[in-house]
C-alpha cells in the first residue's frame, strides 16, 4: 500500500463530540488529546514520516476565556506527559505559528521539547499553534523583504522553492494527504501554500471518534488515488 510521507490533520469536532454526549466542551478536548497520541503512534507504525496537526488557529482566540485557559493548561500537561514518549519513539517535535501571544511559560516548555527532540529522526510531529495560513504567507513575505533590504537576498533569486523555505514548514516535503474530521469540507486557513497539491480526505466523524481503524481507512483510500500533479499520462 502506498503510504503518504507527510500527513496534515485538522482535528475538528471536540466540542460537538462533547455536546452530543451532554458533557462539557473540555471533556471533548481531553478525548481529542488521547486520540492524537493514538494517531501519531499509528502513523509512525504505518511508515508515515511527518504529521502536522492544526491544534489552535489565529481565529481561535475568539473562544471563551475559560476554554482558552483550559486549552493552554492542557497543552502544558500534554507536553509534560508526552515528552518521554517522544524521546523513546524517536519523534521530533516542532511547533509552528506565532509565539508572541502565547504565555511565556508555555513557550519555554515548547522550546525545551523542541530542543531535546531535535535530533530524532523516526517521525516529525508538527503542531500548529496560533497558526494561520495567511499569516504564514505574510510572515514569509516580510522576512524575504527584509533579507532583500539587508542585501542578503537578491530579488531575482526569488522563486517558489525559495519562498517555501521561508514558510513555517520550511524545506519539509509538502503534505501528501490532508485529513479533516467533523464533516467540514474546507481547509480553514491551514497550510494554504503547502496544500496546493495535497489529496483531501473528509469524514463526518468528530475527532475523538477518529481512531486507528478510521485512520487506516484514510490511508487505504489515499493509496487508491492517482496523483498526476497536472500531468497527462500518455
PyMOL CGO cylinders between C-alpha atoms (Angstrom):
from pymol import cmd
from pymol.cgo import CYLINDER

trace = [
    CYLINDER, 0.00, 0.00, 0.00, 1.24, 3.46, -0.93, 0.3, 1, 1, 1, 1, 1, 1,
    CYLINDER, 1.24, 3.46, -0.93, 1.81, 5.40, 2.30, 0.3, 1, 1, 1, 1, 1, 1,
    CYLINDER, 1.81, 5.40, 2.30, 1.84, 9.22, 2.37, 0.3, 1, 1, 1, 1, 1, 1,
    CYLINDER, 1.84, 9.22, 2.37, 5.16, 10.65, 3.51, 0.3, 1, 1, 1, 1, 1, 1,
    CYLINDER, 5.16, 10.65, 3.51, 3.53, 13.69, 5.11, 0.3, 1, 1, 1, 1, 1, 1,
    CYLINDER, 3.53, 13.69, 5.11, 0.02, 13.88, 6.54, 0.3, 1, 1, 1, 1, 1, 1,
    CYLINDER, 0.02, 13.88, 6.54, -1.69, 17.07, 7.70, 0.3, 1, 1, 1, 1, 1, 1,
    CYLINDER, -1.69, 17.07, 7.70, -4.68, 16.83, 10.03, 0.3, 1, 1, 1, 1, 1, 1,
    CYLINDER, -4.68, 16.83, 10.03, -7.37, 19.31, 11.02, 0.3, 1, 1, 1, 1, 1, 1,
    CYLINDER, -7.37, 19.31, 11.02, -8.60, 17.85, 14.31, 0.3, 1, 1, 1, 1, 1, 1,
    CYLINDER, -8.60, 17.85, 14.31, -12.13, 19.19, 14.36, 0.3, 1, 1, 1, 1, 1, 1,
    CYLINDER, -12.13, 19.19, 14.36, -15.21, 18.39, 16.42, 0.3, 1, 1, 1, 1, 1, 1,
    CYLINDER, -15.21, 18.39, 16.42, -14.07, 18.05, 20.03, 0.3, 1, 1, 1, 1, 1, 1,
    CYLINDER, -14.07, 18.05, 20.03, -16.72, 20.44, 21.31, 0.3, 1, 1, 1, 1, 1, 1,
    CYLINDER, -16.72, 20.44, 21.31, -19.54, 18.92, 19.27, 0.3, 1, 1, 1, 1, 1, 1,
    CYLINDER, -19.54, 18.92, 19.27, -18.48, 15.43, 20.37, 0.3, 1, 1, 1, 1, 1, 1,
    CYLINDER, -18.48, 15.43, 20.37, -18.85, 16.53, 23.99, 0.3, 1, 1, 1, 1, 1, 1,
    CYLINDER, -18.85, 16.53, 23.99, -22.15, 18.33, 23.36, 0.3, 1, 1, 1, 1, 1, 1,
    CYLINDER, -22.15, 18.33, 23.36, -23.65, 15.23, 21.75, 0.3, 1, 1, 1, 1, 1, 1,
    CYLINDER, -23.65, 15.23, 21.75, -22.88, 13.38, 24.99, 0.3, 1, 1, 1, 1, 1, 1,
    CYLINDER, -22.88, 13.38, 24.99, -24.10, 16.20, 27.21, 0.3, 1, 1, 1, 1, 1, 1,
    CYLINDER, -24.10, 16.20, 27.21, -20.56, 16.72, 28.52, 0.3, 1, 1, 1, 1, 1, 1,
    CYLINDER, -20.56, 16.72, 28.52, -18.62, 19.97, 28.97, 0.3, 1, 1, 1, 1, 1, 1,
    CYLINDER, -18.62, 19.97, 28.97, -16.53, 21.04, 25.96, 0.3, 1, 1, 1, 1, 1, 1,
    CYLINDER, -16.53, 21.04, 25.96, -13.36, 20.40, 27.96, 0.3, 1, 1, 1, 1, 1, 1,
    CYLINDER, -13.36, 20.40, 27.96, -14.20, 16.69, 28.01, 0.3, 1, 1, 1, 1, 1, 1,
    CYLINDER, -14.20, 16.69, 28.01, -14.03, 16.71, 24.22, 0.3, 1, 1, 1, 1, 1, 1,
    CYLINDER, -14.03, 16.71, 24.22, -10.60, 18.32, 24.29, 0.3, 1, 1, 1, 1, 1, 1,
    CYLINDER, -10.60, 18.32, 24.29, -9.34, 15.68, 26.75, 0.3, 1, 1, 1, 1, 1, 1,
    CYLINDER, -9.34, 15.68, 26.75, -10.52, 12.90, 24.46, 0.3, 1, 1, 1, 1, 1, 1,
    CYLINDER, -10.52, 12.90, 24.46, -9.04, 14.72, 21.49, 0.3, 1, 1, 1, 1, 1, 1,
    CYLINDER, -9.04, 14.72, 21.49, -5.58, 14.68, 23.09, 0.3, 1, 1, 1, 1, 1, 1,
    CYLINDER, -5.58, 14.68, 23.09, -5.86, 10.94, 23.72, 0.3, 1, 1, 1, 1, 1, 1,
    CYLINDER, -5.86, 10.94, 23.72, -6.84, 10.39, 20.11, 0.3, 1, 1, 1, 1, 1, 1,
    CYLINDER, -6.84, 10.39, 20.11, -3.92, 12.49, 18.87, 0.3, 1, 1, 1, 1, 1, 1,
    CYLINDER, -3.92, 12.49, 18.87, -1.42, 10.29, 20.71, 0.3, 1, 1, 1, 1, 1, 1,
    CYLINDER, -1.42, 10.29, 20.71, -3.07, 7.19, 19.25, 0.3, 1, 1, 1, 1, 1, 1,
    CYLINDER, -3.07, 7.19, 19.25, -2.98, 8.54, 15.69, 0.3, 1, 1, 1, 1, 1, 1,
    CYLINDER, -2.98, 8.54, 15.69, 0.67, 9.59, 15.99, 0.3, 1, 1, 1, 1, 1, 1,
    CYLINDER, 0.67, 9.59, 15.99, 1.53, 6.08, 17.15, 0.3, 1, 1, 1, 1, 1, 1,
    CYLINDER, 1.53, 6.08, 17.15, -0.46, 4.51, 14.30, 0.3, 1, 1, 1, 1, 1, 1,
    CYLINDER, -0.46, 4.51, 14.30, 1.07, 6.84, 11.71, 0.3, 1, 1, 1, 1, 1, 1,
    CYLINDER, 1.07, 6.84, 11.71, 4.59, 6.01, 12.81, 0.3, 1, 1, 1, 1, 1, 1,
    CYLINDER, 4.59, 6.01, 12.81, 3.84, 2.28, 12.71, 0.3, 1, 1, 1, 1, 1, 1,
    CYLINDER, 3.84, 2.28, 12.71, 2.41, 2.65, 9.19, 0.3, 1, 1, 1, 1, 1, 1,
    CYLINDER, 2.41, 2.65, 9.19, 5.58, 4.34, 7.93, 0.3, 1, 1, 1, 1, 1, 1,
    CYLINDER, 5.58, 4.34, 7.93, 4.43, 7.96, 7.76, 0.3, 1, 1, 1, 1, 1, 1,
    CYLINDER, 4.43, 7.96, 7.76, 7.40, 10.30, 8.27, 0.3, 1, 1, 1, 1, 1, 1,
    CYLINDER, 7.40, 10.30, 8.27, 5.74, 13.65, 9.02, 0.3, 1, 1, 1, 1, 1, 1,
    CYLINDER, 5.74, 13.65, 9.02, 2.48, 14.50, 10.77, 0.3, 1, 1, 1, 1, 1, 1,
    CYLINDER, 2.48, 14.50, 10.77, 1.35, 18.14, 11.03, 0.3, 1, 1, 1, 1, 1, 1,
    CYLINDER, 1.35, 18.14, 11.03, -1.77, 18.86, 13.08, 0.3, 1, 1, 1, 1, 1, 1,
    CYLINDER, -1.77, 18.86, 13.08, -3.85, 22.02, 13.39, 0.3, 1, 1, 1, 1, 1, 1,
    CYLINDER, -3.85, 22.02, 13.39, -4.30, 22.48, 17.13, 0.3, 1, 1, 1, 1, 1, 1,
    CYLINDER, -4.30, 22.48, 17.13, -5.06, 26.19, 17.55, 0.3, 1, 1, 1, 1, 1, 1,
    CYLINDER, -5.06, 26.19, 17.55, -5.72, 28.75, 14.83, 0.3, 1, 1, 1, 1, 1, 1,
    CYLINDER, -5.72, 28.75, 14.83, -5.28, 32.52, 14.83, 0.3, 1, 1, 1, 1, 1, 1,
    CYLINDER, -5.28, 32.52, 14.83, -9.09, 32.72, 14.87, 0.3, 1, 1, 1, 1, 1, 1,
    CYLINDER, -9.09, 32.72, 14.87, -9.45, 30.51, 17.96, 0.3, 1, 1, 1, 1, 1, 1,
    CYLINDER, -9.45, 30.51, 17.96, -8.60, 33.45, 20.22, 0.3, 1, 1, 1, 1, 1, 1,
    CYLINDER, -8.60, 33.45, 20.22, -12.27, 34.41, 19.82, 0.3, 1, 1, 1, 1, 1, 1,
    CYLINDER, -12.27, 34.41, 19.82, -13.32, 31.47, 22.00, 0.3, 1, 1, 1, 1, 1, 1,
    CYLINDER, -13.32, 31.47, 22.00, -14.45, 31.98, 25.64, 0.3, 1, 1, 1, 1, 1, 1,
    CYLINDER, -14.45, 31.98, 25.64, -11.60, 32.82, 28.02, 0.3, 1, 1, 1, 1, 1, 1,
    CYLINDER, -11.60, 32.82, 28.02, -12.43, 29.83, 30.22, 0.3, 1, 1, 1, 1, 1, 1,
    CYLINDER, -12.43, 29.83, 30.22, -12.00, 27.45, 27.29, 0.3, 1, 1, 1, 1, 1, 1,
    CYLINDER, -12.00, 27.45, 27.29, -8.77, 29.15, 26.20, 0.3, 1, 1, 1, 1, 1, 1,
    CYLINDER, -8.77, 29.15, 26.20, -7.38, 28.80, 29.71, 0.3, 1, 1, 1, 1, 1, 1,
    CYLINDER, -7.38, 28.80, 29.71, -8.20, 25.09, 29.71, 0.3, 1, 1, 1, 1, 1, 1,
    CYLINDER, -8.20, 25.09, 29.71, -6.70, 24.52, 26.26, 0.3, 1, 1, 1, 1, 1, 1,
    CYLINDER, -6.70, 24.52, 26.26, -3.36, 26.03, 27.17, 0.3, 1, 1, 1, 1, 1, 1,
    CYLINDER, -3.36, 26.03, 27.17, -3.22, 24.38, 30.59, 0.3, 1, 1, 1, 1, 1, 1,
    CYLINDER, -3.22, 24.38, 30.59, -3.88, 21.06, 28.88, 0.3, 1, 1, 1, 1, 1, 1,
    CYLINDER, -3.88, 21.06, 28.88, -1.20, 21.85, 26.30, 0.3, 1, 1, 1, 1, 1, 1,
    CYLINDER, -1.20, 21.85, 26.30, 1.27, 22.15, 29.19, 0.3, 1, 1, 1, 1, 1, 1,
    CYLINDER, 1.27, 22.15, 29.19, 0.17, 18.78, 30.56, 0.3, 1, 1, 1, 1, 1, 1,
    CYLINDER, 0.17, 18.78, 30.56, 0.41, 17.28, 27.08, 0.3, 1, 1, 1, 1, 1, 1,
    CYLINDER, 0.41, 17.28, 27.08, 3.99, 18.48, 26.65, 0.3, 1, 1, 1, 1, 1, 1,
    CYLINDER, 3.99, 18.48, 26.65, 4.98, 17.22, 30.10, 0.3, 1, 1, 1, 1, 1, 1,
    CYLINDER, 4.98, 17.22, 30.10, 3.35, 13.81, 29.72, 0.3, 1, 1, 1, 1, 1, 1,
    CYLINDER, 3.35, 13.81, 29.72, 4.33, 13.19, 26.08, 0.3, 1, 1, 1, 1, 1, 1,
    CYLINDER, 4.33, 13.19, 26.08, 7.96, 14.29, 26.28, 0.3, 1, 1, 1, 1, 1, 1,
    CYLINDER, 7.96, 14.29, 26.28, 9.28, 10.92, 27.45, 0.3, 1, 1, 1, 1, 1, 1,
    CYLINDER, 9.28, 10.92, 27.45, 7.45, 9.03, 24.72, 0.3, 1, 1, 1, 1, 1, 1,
    CYLINDER, 7.45, 9.03, 24.72, 8.70, 11.43, 22.04, 0.3, 1, 1, 1, 1, 1, 1,
    CYLINDER, 8.70, 11.43, 22.04, 12.26, 10.70, 23.11, 0.3, 1, 1, 1, 1, 1, 1,
    CYLINDER, 12.26, 10.70, 23.11, 11.75, 6.93, 23.36, 0.3, 1, 1, 1, 1, 1, 1,
    CYLINDER, 11.75, 6.93, 23.36, 9.99, 6.69, 19.98, 0.3, 1, 1, 1, 1, 1, 1,
    CYLINDER, 9.99, 6.69, 19.98, 12.49, 8.93, 18.17, 0.3, 1, 1, 1, 1, 1, 1,
    CYLINDER, 12.49, 8.93, 18.17, 9.89, 11.57, 17.35, 0.3, 1, 1, 1, 1, 1, 1,
    CYLINDER, 9.89, 11.57, 17.35, 10.95, 15.12, 16.59, 0.3, 1, 1, 1, 1, 1, 1,
    CYLINDER, 10.95, 15.12, 16.59, 8.58, 17.77, 17.93, 0.3, 1, 1, 1, 1, 1, 1,
    CYLINDER, 8.58, 17.77, 17.93, 8.13, 21.23, 16.45, 0.3, 1, 1, 1, 1, 1, 1,
    CYLINDER, 8.13, 21.23, 16.45, 5.53, 23.95, 16.99, 0.3, 1, 1, 1, 1, 1, 1,
    CYLINDER, 5.53, 23.95, 16.99, 4.69, 26.23, 14.07, 0.3, 1, 1, 1, 1, 1, 1,
    CYLINDER, 4.69, 26.23, 14.07, 2.83, 29.54, 14.27, 0.3, 1, 1, 1, 1, 1, 1,
    CYLINDER, 2.83, 29.54, 14.27, 3.05, 32.72, 16.34, 0.3, 1, 1, 1, 1, 1, 1,
    CYLINDER, 3.05, 32.72, 16.34, 4.59, 32.62, 19.80, 0.3, 1, 1, 1, 1, 1, 1,
    CYLINDER, 4.59, 32.62, 19.80, 4.26, 36.24, 20.85, 0.3, 1, 1, 1, 1, 1, 1,
    CYLINDER, 4.26, 36.24, 20.85, 0.66, 35.81, 22.06, 0.3, 1, 1, 1, 1, 1, 1,
    CYLINDER, 0.66, 35.81, 22.06, 1.21, 32.56, 23.97, 0.3, 1, 1, 1, 1, 1, 1,
    CYLINDER, 1.21, 32.56, 23.97, 2.25, 32.61, 27.63, 0.3, 1, 1, 1, 1, 1, 1,
    CYLINDER, 2.25, 32.61, 27.63, 5.99, 32.69, 28.31, 0.3, 1, 1, 1, 1, 1, 1,
    CYLINDER, 5.99, 32.69, 28.31, 5.82, 29.58, 30.50, 0.3, 1, 1, 1, 1, 1, 1,
    CYLINDER, 5.82, 29.58, 30.50, 4.27, 27.51, 27.70, 0.3, 1, 1, 1, 1, 1, 1,
    CYLINDER, 4.27, 27.51, 27.70, 6.68, 28.90, 25.09, 0.3, 1, 1, 1, 1, 1, 1,
    CYLINDER, 6.68, 28.90, 25.09, 9.61, 27.80, 27.26, 0.3, 1, 1, 1, 1, 1, 1,
    CYLINDER, 9.61, 27.80, 27.26, 8.16, 24.30, 27.52, 0.3, 1, 1, 1, 1, 1, 1,
    CYLINDER, 8.16, 24.30, 27.52, 7.66, 24.17, 23.76, 0.3, 1, 1, 1, 1, 1, 1,
    CYLINDER, 7.66, 24.17, 23.76, 11.25, 25.27, 23.17, 0.3, 1, 1, 1, 1, 1, 1,
    CYLINDER, 11.25, 25.27, 23.17, 12.51, 22.73, 25.70, 0.3, 1, 1, 1, 1, 1, 1,
    CYLINDER, 12.51, 22.73, 25.70, 10.74, 19.82, 23.99, 0.3, 1, 1, 1, 1, 1, 1,
    CYLINDER, 10.74, 19.82, 23.99, 11.87, 21.04, 20.57, 0.3, 1, 1, 1, 1, 1, 1,
    CYLINDER, 11.87, 21.04, 20.57, 15.47, 21.15, 21.79, 0.3, 1, 1, 1, 1, 1, 1,
    CYLINDER, 15.47, 21.15, 21.79, 15.59, 17.68, 23.35, 0.3, 1, 1, 1, 1, 1, 1,
    CYLINDER, 15.59, 17.68, 23.35, 13.92, 16.05, 20.32, 0.3, 1, 1, 1, 1, 1, 1,
    CYLINDER, 13.92, 16.05, 20.32, 15.64, 18.00, 17.52, 0.3, 1, 1, 1, 1, 1, 1,
    CYLINDER, 15.64, 18.00, 17.52, 17.90, 15.10, 16.52, 0.3, 1, 1, 1, 1, 1, 1,
    CYLINDER, 17.90, 15.10, 16.52, 15.14, 12.46, 16.49, 0.3, 1, 1, 1, 1, 1, 1,
    CYLINDER, 15.14, 12.46, 16.49, 14.57, 11.07, 13.02, 0.3, 1, 1, 1, 1, 1, 1,
    CYLINDER, 14.57, 11.07, 13.02, 11.90, 8.36, 13.18, 0.3, 1, 1, 1, 1, 1, 1,
    CYLINDER, 11.90, 8.36, 13.18, 8.98, 10.77, 12.68, 0.3, 1, 1, 1, 1, 1, 1,
    CYLINDER, 8.98, 10.77, 12.68, 8.49, 14.54, 12.67, 0.3, 1, 1, 1, 1, 1, 1,
    CYLINDER, 8.49, 14.54, 12.67, 5.47, 15.78, 14.60, 0.3, 1, 1, 1, 1, 1, 1,
    CYLINDER, 5.47, 15.78, 14.60, 4.50, 19.39, 13.90, 0.3, 1, 1, 1, 1, 1, 1,
    CYLINDER, 4.50, 19.39, 13.90, 1.78, 21.09, 15.91, 0.3, 1, 1, 1, 1, 1, 1,
    CYLINDER, 1.78, 21.09, 15.91, 0.29, 24.34, 14.60, 0.3, 1, 1, 1, 1, 1, 1,
    CYLINDER, 0.29, 24.34, 14.60, -0.40, 26.76, 17.47, 0.3, 1, 1, 1, 1, 1, 1,
    CYLINDER, -0.40, 26.76, 17.47, -1.75, 30.27, 16.92, 0.3, 1, 1, 1, 1, 1, 1,
    CYLINDER, -1.75, 30.27, 16.92, -1.27, 29.48, 13.25, 0.3, 1, 1, 1, 1, 1, 1,
    CYLINDER, -1.27, 29.48, 13.25, -2.96, 30.78, 10.13, 0.3, 1, 1, 1, 1, 1, 1,
    CYLINDER, -2.96, 30.78, 10.13, -2.08, 30.14, 6.51, 0.3, 1, 1, 1, 1, 1, 1,
    CYLINDER, -2.08, 30.14, 6.51, -2.45, 33.78, 5.54, 0.3, 1, 1, 1, 1, 1, 1,
    CYLINDER, -2.45, 33.78, 5.54, -0.26, 34.84, 8.45, 0.3, 1, 1, 1, 1, 1, 1,
    CYLINDER, -0.26, 34.84, 8.45, 2.32, 32.26, 7.33, 0.3, 1, 1, 1, 1, 1, 1,
    CYLINDER, 2.32, 32.26, 7.33, 2.48, 33.69, 3.81, 0.3, 1, 1, 1, 1, 1, 1,
    CYLINDER, 2.48, 33.69, 3.81, 2.61, 37.29, 5.04, 0.3, 1, 1, 1, 1, 1, 1,
    CYLINDER, 2.61, 37.29, 5.04, 5.35, 36.46, 7.54, 0.3, 1, 1, 1, 1, 1, 1,
    CYLINDER, 5.35, 36.46, 7.54, 7.39, 34.75, 4.83, 0.3, 1, 1, 1, 1, 1, 1,
    CYLINDER, 7.39, 34.75, 4.83, 6.93, 37.80, 2.61, 0.3, 1, 1, 1, 1, 1, 1,
    CYLINDER, 6.93, 37.80, 2.61, 8.10, 40.15, 5.37, 0.3, 1, 1, 1, 1, 1, 1,
    CYLINDER, 8.10, 40.15, 5.37, 11.20, 38.05, 6.02, 0.3, 1, 1, 1, 1, 1, 1,
    CYLINDER, 11.20, 38.05, 6.02, 12.04, 37.92, 2.31, 0.3, 1, 1, 1, 1, 1, 1,
    CYLINDER, 12.04, 37.92, 2.31, 11.57, 41.69, 2.03, 0.3, 1, 1, 1, 1, 1, 1,
    CYLINDER, 11.57, 41.69, 2.03, 13.89, 42.26, 4.99, 0.3, 1, 1, 1, 1, 1, 1,
    CYLINDER, 13.89, 42.26, 4.99, 16.55, 39.96, 3.57, 0.3, 1, 1, 1, 1, 1, 1,
    CYLINDER, 16.55, 39.96, 3.57, 16.36, 41.83, 0.26, 0.3, 1, 1, 1, 1, 1, 1,
    CYLINDER, 16.36, 41.83, 0.26, 16.59, 45.15, 2.08, 0.3, 1, 1, 1, 1, 1, 1,
    CYLINDER, 16.59, 45.15, 2.08, 19.60, 43.93, 4.05, 0.3, 1, 1, 1, 1, 1, 1,
    CYLINDER, 19.60, 43.93, 4.05, 21.27, 42.73, 0.83, 0.3, 1, 1, 1, 1, 1, 1,
    CYLINDER, 21.27, 42.73, 0.83, 21.25, 39.10, 2.00, 0.3, 1, 1, 1, 1, 1, 1,
    CYLINDER, 21.25, 39.10, 2.00, 18.94, 38.14, -0.85, 0.3, 1, 1, 1, 1, 1, 1,
    CYLINDER, 18.94, 38.14, -0.85, 18.68, 39.20, -4.48, 0.3, 1, 1, 1, 1, 1, 1,
    CYLINDER, 18.68, 39.20, -4.48, 15.12, 39.73, -5.67, 0.3, 1, 1, 1, 1, 1, 1,
    CYLINDER, 15.12, 39.73, -5.67, 15.91, 37.94, -8.93, 0.3, 1, 1, 1, 1, 1, 1,
    CYLINDER, 15.91, 37.94, -8.93, 16.54, 34.74, -6.96, 0.3, 1, 1, 1, 1, 1, 1,
    CYLINDER, 16.54, 34.74, -6.96, 13.02, 34.56, -5.53, 0.3, 1, 1, 1, 1, 1, 1,
    CYLINDER, 13.02, 34.56, -5.53, 11.09, 31.61, -6.87, 0.3, 1, 1, 1, 1, 1, 1,
    CYLINDER, 11.09, 31.61, -6.87, 8.63, 29.06, -5.45, 0.3, 1, 1, 1, 1, 1, 1,
    CYLINDER, 8.63, 29.06, -5.45, 11.33, 26.88, -3.96, 0.3, 1, 1, 1, 1, 1, 1,
    CYLINDER, 11.33, 26.88, -3.96, 12.98, 29.79, -2.17, 0.3, 1, 1, 1, 1, 1, 1,
    CYLINDER, 12.98, 29.79, -2.17, 9.66, 31.19, -0.96, 0.3, 1, 1, 1, 1, 1, 1,
    CYLINDER, 9.66, 31.19, -0.96, 8.73, 27.81, 0.53, 0.3, 1, 1, 1, 1, 1, 1,
    CYLINDER, 8.73, 27.81, 0.53, 11.86, 27.85, 2.70, 0.3, 1, 1, 1, 1, 1, 1,
    CYLINDER, 11.86, 27.85, 2.70, 10.55, 30.98, 4.43, 0.3, 1, 1, 1, 1, 1, 1,
    CYLINDER, 10.55, 30.98, 4.43, 7.24, 29.34, 5.38, 0.3, 1, 1, 1, 1, 1, 1,
    CYLINDER, 7.24, 29.34, 5.38, 6.65, 27.67, 8.75, 0.3, 1, 1, 1, 1, 1, 1,
    CYLINDER, 6.65, 27.67, 8.75, 7.29, 24.15, 7.43, 0.3, 1, 1, 1, 1, 1, 1,
    CYLINDER, 7.29, 24.15, 7.43, 10.49, 25.28, 5.74, 0.3, 1, 1, 1, 1, 1, 1,
    CYLINDER, 10.49, 25.28, 5.74, 12.04, 22.69, 3.50, 0.3, 1, 1, 1, 1, 1, 1,
    CYLINDER, 12.04, 22.69, 3.50, 9.83, 19.84, 4.73, 0.3, 1, 1, 1, 1, 1, 1,
    CYLINDER, 9.83, 19.84, 4.73, 8.05, 17.99, 1.90, 0.3, 1, 1, 1, 1, 1, 1,
    CYLINDER, 8.05, 17.99, 1.90, 4.52, 19.29, 1.41, 0.3, 1, 1, 1, 1, 1, 1,
    CYLINDER, 4.52, 19.29, 1.41, 1.64, 17.19, 2.80, 0.3, 1, 1, 1, 1, 1, 1,
    CYLINDER, 1.64, 17.19, 2.80, 0.57, 14.33, 0.55, 0.3, 1, 1, 1, 1, 1, 1,
    CYLINDER, 0.57, 14.33, 0.55, -2.72, 13.97, 2.39, 0.3, 1, 1, 1, 1, 1, 1,
    CYLINDER, -2.72, 13.97, 2.39, -4.95, 16.29, 4.41, 0.3, 1, 1, 1, 1, 1, 1,
    CYLINDER, -4.95, 16.29, 4.41, -7.43, 14.69, 6.81, 0.3, 1, 1, 1, 1, 1, 1,
    CYLINDER, -7.43, 14.69, 6.81, -10.24, 16.74, 8.30, 0.3, 1, 1, 1, 1, 1, 1,
    CYLINDER, -10.24, 16.74, 8.30, -12.82, 15.42, 10.73, 0.3, 1, 1, 1, 1, 1, 1,
    CYLINDER, -12.82, 15.42, 10.73, -16.32, 16.60, 11.79, 0.3, 1, 1, 1, 1, 1, 1,
    CYLINDER, -16.32, 16.60, 11.79, -17.93, 16.94, 8.35, 0.3, 1, 1, 1, 1, 1, 1,
    CYLINDER, -17.93, 16.94, 8.35, -16.44, 20.31, 7.37, 0.3, 1, 1, 1, 1, 1, 1,
    CYLINDER, -16.44, 20.31, 7.37, -15.12, 20.30, 3.80, 0.3, 1, 1, 1, 1, 1, 1,
    CYLINDER, -15.12, 20.30, 3.80, -12.65, 23.18, 3.81, 0.3, 1, 1, 1, 1, 1, 1,
    CYLINDER, -12.65, 23.18, 3.81, -9.05, 23.92, 4.84, 0.3, 1, 1, 1, 1, 1, 1,
    CYLINDER, -9.05, 23.92, 4.84, -9.91, 26.81, 7.19, 0.3, 1, 1, 1, 1, 1, 1,
    CYLINDER, -9.91, 26.81, 7.19, -6.73, 28.83, 6.65, 0.3, 1, 1, 1, 1, 1, 1,
    CYLINDER, -6.73, 28.83, 6.65, -4.44, 25.87, 7.30, 0.3, 1, 1, 1, 1, 1, 1,
    CYLINDER, -4.44, 25.87, 7.30, -1.20, 25.48, 5.29, 0.3, 1, 1, 1, 1, 1, 1,
    CYLINDER, -1.20, 25.48, 5.29, -2.68, 27.34, 2.32, 0.3, 1, 1, 1, 1, 1, 1,
    CYLINDER, -2.68, 27.34, 2.32, 0.54, 27.28, 0.27, 0.3, 1, 1, 1, 1, 1, 1,
    CYLINDER, 0.54, 27.28, 0.27, 1.60, 23.77, 1.26, 0.3, 1, 1, 1, 1, 1, 1,
    CYLINDER, 1.60, 23.77, 1.26, -1.74, 22.07, 0.48, 0.3, 1, 1, 1, 1, 1, 1,
    CYLINDER, -1.74, 22.07, 0.48, -1.80, 23.15, -3.17, 0.3, 1, 1, 1, 1, 1, 1,
    CYLINDER, -1.80, 23.15, -3.17, -1.42, 19.57, -4.49, 0.3, 1, 1, 1, 1, 1, 1,
    CYLINDER, -1.42, 19.57, -4.49, -2.42, 17.53, -1.44, 0.3, 1, 1, 1, 1, 1, 1,
    CYLINDER, -2.42, 17.53, -1.44, -5.10, 14.87, -1.54, 0.3, 1, 1, 1, 1, 1, 1,
    CYLINDER, -5.10, 14.87, -1.54, -8.05, 15.66, 0.75, 0.3, 1, 1, 1, 1, 1, 1,
    CYLINDER, -8.05, 15.66, 0.75, -9.91, 13.19, 2.95, 0.3, 1, 1, 1, 1, 1, 1,
    CYLINDER, -9.91, 13.19, 2.95, -13.02, 14.47, 4.76, 0.3, 1, 1, 1, 1, 1, 1,
    CYLINDER, -13.02, 14.47, 4.76, -15.02, 12.48, 7.29, 0.3, 1, 1, 1, 1, 1, 1,
    CYLINDER, -15.02, 12.48, 7.29, -18.17, 13.31, 9.26, 0.3, 1, 1, 1, 1, 1, 1,
    CYLINDER, -18.17, 13.31, 9.26, -16.70, 11.71, 12.38, 0.3, 1, 1, 1, 1, 1, 1,
    CYLINDER, -16.70, 11.71, 12.38, -15.74, 14.03, 15.21, 0.3, 1, 1, 1, 1, 1, 1,
    CYLINDER, -15.74, 14.03, 15.21, -12.05, 13.98, 16.08, 0.3, 1, 1, 1, 1, 1, 1,
    CYLINDER, -12.05, 13.98, 16.08, -12.42, 11.94, 19.31, 0.3, 1, 1, 1, 1, 1, 1,
    CYLINDER, -12.42, 11.94, 19.31, -14.14, 9.21, 17.24, 0.3, 1, 1, 1, 1, 1, 1,
    CYLINDER, -14.14, 9.21, 17.24, -11.42, 9.13, 14.58, 0.3, 1, 1, 1, 1, 1, 1,
    CYLINDER, -11.42, 9.13, 14.58, -9.50, 6.11, 15.84, 0.3, 1, 1, 1, 1, 1, 1,
    CYLINDER, -9.50, 6.11, 15.84, -6.70, 3.99, 14.38, 0.3, 1, 1, 1, 1, 1, 1,
    CYLINDER, -6.70, 3.99, 14.38, -9.13, 1.98, 12.28, 0.3, 1, 1, 1, 1, 1, 1,
    CYLINDER, -9.13, 1.98, 12.28, -10.51, 5.14, 10.69, 0.3, 1, 1, 1, 1, 1, 1,
    CYLINDER, -10.51, 5.14, 10.69, -7.00, 6.46, 10.13, 0.3, 1, 1, 1, 1, 1, 1,
    CYLINDER, -7.00, 6.46, 10.13, -6.03, 3.26, 8.34, 0.3, 1, 1, 1, 1, 1, 1,
    CYLINDER, -6.03, 3.26, 8.34, -9.17, 3.60, 6.20, 0.3, 1, 1, 1, 1, 1, 1,
    CYLINDER, -9.17, 3.60, 6.20, -8.00, 7.06, 5.15, 0.3, 1, 1, 1, 1, 1, 1,
    CYLINDER, -8.00, 7.06, 5.15, -4.58, 5.64, 4.25, 0.3, 1, 1, 1, 1, 1, 1,
    CYLINDER, -4.58, 5.64, 4.25, -6.19, 2.93, 2.13, 0.3, 1, 1, 1, 1, 1, 1,
    CYLINDER, -6.19, 2.93, 2.13, -8.34, 5.42, 0.22, 0.3, 1, 1, 1, 1, 1, 1,
    CYLINDER, -8.34, 5.42, 0.22, -5.29, 7.62, -0.35, 0.3, 1, 1, 1, 1, 1, 1,
    CYLINDER, -5.29, 7.62, -0.35, -3.31, 4.65, -1.70, 0.3, 1, 1, 1, 1, 1, 1,
    CYLINDER, -3.31, 4.65, -1.70, -6.02, 4.04, -4.31, 0.3, 1, 1, 1, 1, 1, 1,
    CYLINDER, -6.02, 4.04, -4.31, -5.81, 7.56, -5.71, 0.3, 1, 1, 1, 1, 1, 1,
    CYLINDER, -5.81, 7.56, -5.71, -3.63, 8.55, -8.65, 0.3, 1, 1, 1, 1, 1, 1,
    CYLINDER, -3.63, 8.55, -8.65, -1.73, 11.81, -8.22, 0.3, 1, 1, 1, 1, 1, 1,
    CYLINDER, -1.73, 11.81, -8.22, -0.83, 13.49, -11.53, 0.3, 1, 1, 1, 1, 1, 1,
    CYLINDER, -0.83, 13.49, -11.53, 0.24, 16.99, -10.40, 0.3, 1, 1, 1, 1, 1, 1,
    CYLINDER, 0.24, 16.99, -10.40, -1.15, 18.44, -13.63, 0.3, 1, 1, 1, 1, 1, 1,
    CYLINDER, -1.15, 18.44, -13.63, 0.49, 15.83, -15.85, 0.3, 1, 1, 1, 1, 1, 1,
    CYLINDER, 0.49, 15.83, -15.85, -1.25, 13.73, -18.50, 0.3, 1, 1, 1, 1, 1, 1,
    CYLINDER, -1.25, 13.73, -18.50, -0.29, 10.07, -18.73, 0.3, 1, 1, 1, 1, 1, 1,
    CYLINDER, -0.29, 10.07, -18.73, 0.38, 9.03, -22.30, 0.3, 1, 1, 1, 1, 1, 1,
]
cmd.load_cgo(trace, "trace")
